[in-house]
Amino acid sequence: MVAVVQKSLGKYFSVKKNDGEIVTATLAGKLRNLDADSTSPIVIGDKVEIINQNDDWSIVQLFERKNFIARKSVKLSKRRHIIAANVDQCLLIVTKKSPKTSTSFIDRFLVACEHNNVPVSIIFNKTDLLNKEELQSLDSLFNYYKKIGYSCLKISFEHDSLESIKKLIKGKFSLISGHSGVGKSTLINKLNPNFNIRVSEISDYHEQGKHTTTFSEIYDLDNETSLIDTPGIRGFGLVKIDRKDISKYFPEFVQNQHKCKYSNCVHINEPSCEIKKLISSGVILLSRYDNYCSMFRSEDIYR
């Protein structure tokens, strides 16, 4: 029987059968070491085959994934943590304050999505908390990411209409990600108050959110629209990306690569590099290039 993984709780998995019933299943022995590079062989969103033996459900087969989003595991640094699989899109929730999302985090997340062929939209939340100068800074980021091809929204989940969000997620299976405190659970509660997901206040001292979502979980808004609420992520280490390929995941680099003197230019020390010229002229955002260089020079994230 085919099912979709709804939630992972250690060795137990909540899975939804084709008839809509949700049951708890464990992994068959042959699957436990299926992916030695990952923290878990089965993740939320996976399509699996399950069987019932003596009223106990077991996952006996993992079907091929169309995509997945992964980052470097925090606790097991030599493994990757696959956040979710088989998603239609990711919604990256970003805030300029309470808490502040760095451009480094944004760009690493975008690279991971590009690498795994997952469309991503950037949602700038908590615009109501910003003063004039902060709004201008947000607008600059918003306009740049939109210019290079990303779907972007500016919004306050607390005060604005969510029609733009509803239109974006309609009929899709969407992963919601971002730091703790950016409003992931708040958004889902606003879309359907019956879910009643617990949320916490931002720490005044550190201006960081507290982890209230401890496990990723799927929430079905209707028969065609589902959201994955994920625990907050502080950092986003990349895995299984060759450093020479990183520039392929920067759309504005790809668009101008052909103008570089060398076809294999990686935009670091090569002469007559078009990308560095465009940075000097302000066409390419300096923070994007700095974040690219940081990824390129990291020694511990490529395997």
SVG drawing of the C-alpha trace seen along z (x, -y; Angstrom):
<svg xmlns="http://www.w3.org/2000/svg" viewBox="-10 -57 54 68">
<polyline fill="none" stroke="black" stroke-width="0.4" points="0.0,0.0 1.3,-3.4 1.6,-6.2 3.3,-9.6 5.4,-10.3 3.7,-13.1 6.0,-13.3 9.1,-11.7 9.5,-10.9 12.8,-9.0 12.2,-5.5 8.4,-6.1 6.8,-7.7 3.3,-9.0 2.2,-8.1 -0.9,-8.9 -2.5,-6.1 -4.2,-6.7 -7.6,-6.6 -6.5,-9.5 -6.0,-7.5 -2.9,-8.3 -1.1,-5.4 2.2,-5.0 4.8,-2.8 8.4,-1.7 11.2,-1.0 11.8,2.5 15.2,3.7 16.5,3.5 15.7,-0.2 17.5,-1.3 20.9,-1.7 19.5,-2.7 21.3,-6.1 24.4,-6.1 25.1,-9.7 21.9,-11.0 20.7,-11.3 17.5,-9.4 16.8,-7.2 13.1,-8.3 12.0,-11.9 8.8,-13.9 7.3,-14.0 8.7,-10.6 6.4,-8.3 6.7,-4.8 5.2,-1.3 3.8,-0.1 2.5,3.3 0.4,4.4 1.5,7.4 -0.4,8.3 -1.7,4.7 1.8,3.2 2.6,1.1 6.1,1.3 7.7,-0.8 9.2,1.6 10.1,-0.5 11.1,-4.0 10.1,-5.3 12.4,-7.5 12.3,-11.2 11.7,-13.9 13.7,-16.3 14.7,-17.1 16.2,-19.9 19.2,-19.1 21.8,-20.8 24.8,-19.8 23.8,-18.0 24.5,-20.0 25.1,-17.1 26.5,-14.6 28.8,-16.9 29.8,-14.1 26.1,-13.5 23.4,-15.5 20.1,-16.3 17.4,-16.0 14.6,-18.4 11.9,-17.2 11.4,-15.5 9.1,-15.7 8.1,-19.3 6.6,-21.6 8.3,-24.7 10.0,-26.2 8.9,-29.4 11.9,-31.0 10.6,-33.3 13.0,-36.2 12.9,-39.0 15.1,-42.1 14.7,-42.2 13.2,-40.1 15.1,-38.0 17.5,-39.3 18.0,-37.0 21.5,-37.3 22.1,-37.4 24.5,-34.6 21.7,-32.4 19.4,-33.5 22.0,-32.7 23.0,-29.4 19.4,-28.3 18.9,-29.5 21.9,-27.6 20.6,-24.4 17.2,-24.9 18.8,-25.6 21.1,-22.5 18.1,-20.3 15.8,-21.8 13.3,-23.1 11.5,-26.5 11.8,-28.9 10.0,-32.1 11.4,-34.6 8.8,-36.0 9.9,-39.1 7.8,-39.1 7.3,-41.6 7.4,-44.7 5.3,-46.4 8.3,-46.4 10.6,-48.4 11.4,-52.1 11.9,-54.1 15.6,-53.3 15.0,-49.6 12.2,-49.6 14.5,-51.1 17.1,-48.4 14.5,-45.7 13.3,-47.2 16.8,-47.1 17.1,-43.4 13.6,-42.7 14.1,-44.4 17.5,-42.7 16.3,-39.1 13.2,-39.8 15.4,-41.2 17.5,-38.0 14.4,-35.9 13.1,-34.9 9.5,-35.3 9.3,-37.7 6.6,-39.0 6.7,-41.8 4.1,-41.2 3.2,-41.3 1.5,-38.0 0.0,-39.7 -1.6,-42.6 -1.8,-42.1 -4.2,-40.1 -2.8,-36.7 -4.4,-36.5 -1.0,-36.7 0.3,-33.8 -2.9,-31.8 -2.5,-32.3 1.2,-31.3 0.5,-28.0 -2.8,-27.0 -2.7,-23.4 0.9,-22.9 3.0,-21.0 5.2,-23.7 8.0,-23.6 8.2,-26.6 11.6,-27.3 13.6,-30.0 15.0,-31.0 13.1,-30.4 10.8,-33.3 10.3,-34.5 6.7,-33.5 6.4,-30.0 3.9,-28.6 2.1,-32.0 1.5,-31.8 0.0,-28.3 -2.2,-29.3 -3.4,-32.4 -4.3,-30.2 -6.2,-27.7 -6.6,-28.6 -7.8,-25.1 -4.2,-23.9 -3.4,-25.9 0.4,-25.5 2.3,-26.8 4.4,-29.9 6.8,-31.7 8.0,-35.3 11.4,-36.5 14.2,-36.7 14.8,-40.4 18.4,-39.7 19.5,-37.8 16.7,-38.9 16.3,-35.2 13.3,-33.0 12.8,-30.0 12.3,-26.6 8.6,-25.8 8.3,-23.4 10.5,-20.4 9.6,-18.1 8.7,-18.8 5.0,-18.1 2.6,-18.3 -0.5,-20.4 -3.2,-19.9 -5.2,-23.1 -7.4,-21.3 -7.3,-18.3 -4.8,-20.0 -2.8,-22.3 -0.3,-21.2 2.4,-23.0 5.4,-21.6 6.1,-23.4 9.8,-22.9 11.9,-23.6 13.8,-26.9 17.2,-26.7 20.1,-28.9 22.7,-28.0 22.6,-26.3 25.7,-24.3 25.9,-23.0 26.6,-19.4 27.5,-17.4 28.1,-20.4 31.4,-20.7 32.9,-24.1 33.5,-24.7 29.7,-24.3 28.5,-26.8 28.4,-29.7 25.9,-27.7 23.4,-28.3 23.7,-32.1 21.3,-33.1 23.0,-36.5 26.4,-34.8 25.0,-32.3 23.5,-35.1 26.9,-36.9 29.4,-34.0 29.8,-34.0 31.3,-37.5 34.3,-36.3 37.6,-35.9 37.8,-32.2 34.9,-29.8 35.8,-28.0 36.1,-31.2 35.1,-30.8 35.1,-34.5 37.8,-34.5 41.3,-35.4 40.8,-35.2 41.6,-38.3 38.9,-39.9 36.1,-38.4 32.8,-39.9 31.2,-39.1 33.7,-41.2 33.2,-44.0 29.5,-43.9 30.1,-44.0 32.3,-47.1 29.5,-48.8 26.8,-47.9 24.9,-45.6 25.6,-42.5 25.1,-42.9 28.3,-42.9 26.8,-40.7 25.9,-38.1 29.5,-37.9 30.9,-37.9 28.6,-35.1 29.6,-33.2 33.3,-33.6 32.6,-32.3 30.9,-29.2 33.6,-28.6 36.4,-28.9 34.8,-26.8 36.8,-23.6 34.3,-21.5 31.1,-21.6 31.9,-19.8 31.9,-16.0"/>
</svg>
